[in-house]
Amino acid sequence: MRIVLTGGGTGGHLFPALALAEEFKARDKDCEILFIGSTAGIETRIVPRYGYRLELLDIEGFKGRAWLDKALAGVRAGKAIVSAMKMLKSFKPDGVIGTGGYSSGPVVLAARFLKIKTAILEQNTIPGLTNRILGRFVNIIFIAFEESKRYLPAGRVIMTGNPVRKELLKTGDIRLRRSQESRVREKNERFTILVFGGSQGAKAINTAFLDALEYLTDIRNFIRIIHQTGDADYAMIKEAYERKGIRADVFSFIDDMASVYALADIIICRAGATSIAEVSALGLASILIPYPFAANNHQEINARCLADKGAAVMLKQEDIVGDVLASLIKRFYTNPDELEEIKKKALAFGRPNATQEITNSFCQFIARARRRVDTVATA
């Protein structure tokens, strides 16, 4: 079998695709995988590390651009469809799955023109414009939230959840064993806070957390900080910790999220679909701070899905002043039972089998399509 996975730009679109690639290879070691991404995306440095073949399109987004830039982006999109058709004709895939990002639209449309079986992942509660358009043409639409169904063609939608990489799910197994063993915090074991704003960082979260530390002086020696800043803020945040005399593990980007998830007692992060999928599948406690400028305000709606069930705490960006964030951290530090209850509810919300469900459904769809072709050919 040959499968094309397309999507990227940010980790939220790329990592689900990597999870699917891993599962396709686990099902069939001879399965050939091709990633198609954008020249400007995070996939250019991440995909080669996993050993997959990668082709790139010269394409960029339309949002927030002046009309002339949008026109130029439209021309690039047309050229990207032509380039994608050439790539697909050369690779001859059995199916194409789009996971979002700049490259996903042109590749999925090219596959449709070539009559290749297609699917997309809608990872958020409210689908973006690209997936609403693609939803009219693709064979299958996999969704992560029940709320998405109303926006998409009913006959093509399958509720699966978002794919999570196996290396991360092993983290969940470790945490579950520790919980079942009723682990008690030892004197030298610090309360670990993991802060990140997605693969590209989030300035508002970075600065608010540094401000919060000014209100945590009484417990500062009893906490451990792991902070992914993004490239833009790395030097500034690292220097700020040093200036304040606070010890912290500061990274621009964390490759091994499994290790830091295993350590975390509480996570402070955005409410992107992939972060929510990972946090819930692993049963992690989180303070979710939605990106307020996300399309259709989907991050806040994502976060509320968990918060309304007691599976996370949500703070709006305008509310993350230092003392408010610090009081939440102290609350969880001093109330481990409440923290454990949030973890249980997060785990109940999660769908750790999403990756298998998606690959199974897509492979079965391709197999049925092949049988129909064979039946027609022999009739």
ZIURGI-V505553 format. One record per backbone hydrogen bond with DSSP energy under -1.0 kcal/mol. CO is the residue of the C=O (numbers start at 0). NH is the residue of the N-H. E is the energy in kcal/mol with one decimal. If there is no record, write none. Layout:
BEGIN
CO | NH | E
CO | NH | E
END
This chain:
BEGIN
0 | 31 | -2.6
1 | 93 | -3.0
1 | 94 | -1.1
2 | 33 | -2.2
3 | 96 | -2.6
4 | 35 | -2.0
5 | 98 | -2.9
9 | 12 | -1.0
9 | 13 | -1.9
10 | 14 | -2.6
13 | 17 | -2.0
14 | 18 | -2.1
15 | 19 | -2.0
16 | 20 | -2.4
17 | 21 | -2.2
18 | 22 | -1.7
19 | 23 | -2.7
20 | 24 | -2.1
21 | 25 | -1.8
22 | 26 | -2.1
23 | 27 | -1.9
27 | 30 | -2.4
31 | 2 | -2.8
33 | 4 | -2.5
34 | 54 | -2.7
35 | 6 | -1.1
36 | 56 | -2.6
37 | 40 | -1.5
40 | 43 | -1.4
41 | 44 | -1.4
41 | 45 | -1.4
42 | 46 | -1.5
46 | 49 | -1.4
46 | 51 | -1.2
47 | 50 | -1.1
52 | 34 | -2.5
54 | 36 | -2.6
56 | 38 | -2.2
56 | 58 | -1.3
61 | 64 | -1.5
65 | 69 | -2.5
66 | 70 | -2.1
67 | 71 | -2.2
68 | 72 | -2.5
69 | 73 | -2.2
70 | 74 | -1.9
71 | 75 | -2.3
72 | 76 | -2.2
73 | 77 | -2.1
74 | 78 | -2.3
75 | 79 | -2.5
76 | 80 | -1.9
77 | 81 | -1.6
78 | 82 | -2.6
79 | 83 | -2.8
80 | 84 | -2.2
81 | 85 | -1.7
82 | 86 | -2.1
83 | 87 | -2.7
84 | 88 | -2.5
85 | 89 | -1.8
86 | 90 | -2.3
87 | 91 | -3.0
94 | 3 | -2.3
95 | 118 | -1.8
96 | 5 | -2.5
97 | 120 | -2.3
99 | 7 | -1.7
102 | 106 | -1.7
103 | 107 | -2.6
104 | 108 | -2.5
105 | 109 | -2.3
106 | 110 | -2.4
107 | 111 | -2.1
108 | 112 | -2.4
109 | 113 | -1.6
110 | 115 | -2.8
111 | 114 | -1.5
116 | 95 | -2.4
117 | 138 | -1.1
117 | 139 | -1.3
118 | 97 | -2.6
119 | 141 | -2.8
121 | 143 | -1.2
127 | 131 | -1.9
128 | 132 | -2.1
129 | 133 | -2.9
130 | 134 | -2.3
132 | 135 | -1.5
133 | 136 | -2.1
133 | 137 | -2.3
139 | 119 | -1.7
140 | 157 | -2.7
141 | 121 | -3.2
142 | 159 | -2.5
142 | 160 | -2.4
144 | 147 | -1.7
145 | 148 | -1.6
147 | 150 | -1.9
148 | 151 | -1.4
152 | 155 | -1.6
153 | 156 | -1.1
155 | 140 | -3.0
157 | 142 | -2.4
164 | 167 | -1.1
164 | 168 | -1.7
165 | 169 | -1.9
167 | 171 | -1.2
168 | 172 | -1.5
169 | 173 | -1.9
170 | 174 | -2.5
171 | 175 | -2.4
172 | 176 | -2.1
173 | 177 | -2.1
174 | 178 | -2.2
175 | 179 | -2.7
176 | 180 | -1.7
177 | 182 | -1.7
178 | 181 | -1.8
185 | 188 | -1.4
190 | 223 | -2.8
191 | 264 | -2.7
191 | 265 | -1.7
192 | 225 | -2.7
193 | 267 | -2.9
194 | 227 | -3.0
197 | 200 | -1.4
201 | 205 | -2.5
202 | 206 | -2.7
203 | 207 | -2.0
204 | 208 | -2.4
205 | 209 | -1.7
206 | 210 | -2.0
207 | 211 | -2.3
208 | 212 | -1.7
210 | 213 | -1.3
211 | 214 | -2.0
212 | 215 | -1.3
215 | 218 | -1.2
215 | 219 | -1.0
218 | 221 | -2.3
219 | 222 | -1.0
221 | 190 | -2.5
223 | 192 | -3.1
224 | 248 | -2.8
225 | 194 | -3.0
226 | 250 | -2.8
232 | 236 | -2.8
233 | 237 | -2.7
234 | 238 | -2.2
235 | 239 | -1.8
236 | 240 | -2.2
237 | 241 | -2.0
238 | 242 | -2.6
239 | 243 | -2.1
240 | 245 | -2.5
248 | 226 | -3.0
250 | 228 | -2.9
251 | 229 | -1.2
254 | 256 | -1.3
255 | 259 | -1.1
256 | 260 | -2.7
257 | 261 | -1.8
259 | 263 | -1.5
265 | 193 | -2.4
266 | 286 | -3.3
267 | 195 | -2.4
268 | 288 | -2.8
271 | 275 | -2.4
272 | 276 | -2.4
273 | 277 | -2.4
274 | 278 | -2.8
275 | 279 | -2.5
276 | 280 | -2.3
277 | 281 | -1.8
278 | 283 | -2.8
284 | 266 | -1.7
285 | 312 | -2.2
286 | 268 | -1.9
287 | 314 | -2.7
290 | 293 | -1.5
293 | 296 | -2.4
294 | 297 | -1.9
296 | 300 | -1.6
297 | 301 | -2.9
298 | 302 | -2.7
299 | 303 | -2.4
300 | 304 | -1.4
302 | 306 | -3.0
303 | 307 | -2.8
305 | 308 | -1.2
305 | 310 | -2.5
306 | 309 | -1.7
312 | 287 | -3.2
315 | 318 | -1.9
316 | 319 | -1.3
318 | 320 | -1.0
320 | 324 | -2.2
321 | 325 | -2.6
322 | 326 | -2.1
323 | 327 | -1.6
324 | 328 | -2.1
325 | 329 | -2.6
326 | 330 | -2.1
327 | 331 | -2.1
328 | 332 | -2.3
329 | 333 | -2.4
334 | 338 | -1.8
335 | 339 | -2.4
336 | 340 | -1.8
337 | 341 | -1.9
338 | 342 | -2.0
339 | 343 | -2.1
340 | 344 | -2.0
341 | 345 | -2.4
342 | 346 | -2.4
343 | 347 | -1.9
344 | 348 | -1.4
345 | 349 | -1.6
350 | 353 | -1.7
352 | 356 | -2.3
353 | 357 | -2.4
354 | 358 | -2.3
355 | 359 | -2.7
356 | 360 | -2.3
357 | 361 | -2.5
358 | 362 | -2.6
359 | 363 | -2.5
360 | 364 | -2.1
361 | 365 | -2.3
362 | 366 | -2.4
363 | 367 | -2.4
364 | 368 | -2.2
365 | 369 | -2.2
366 | 370 | -2.1
367 | 371 | -2.1
368 | 372 | -2.0
369 | 373 | -2.6
370 | 374 | -2.5
371 | 375 | -2.3
372 | 376 | -2.4
373 | 377 | -1.7
END
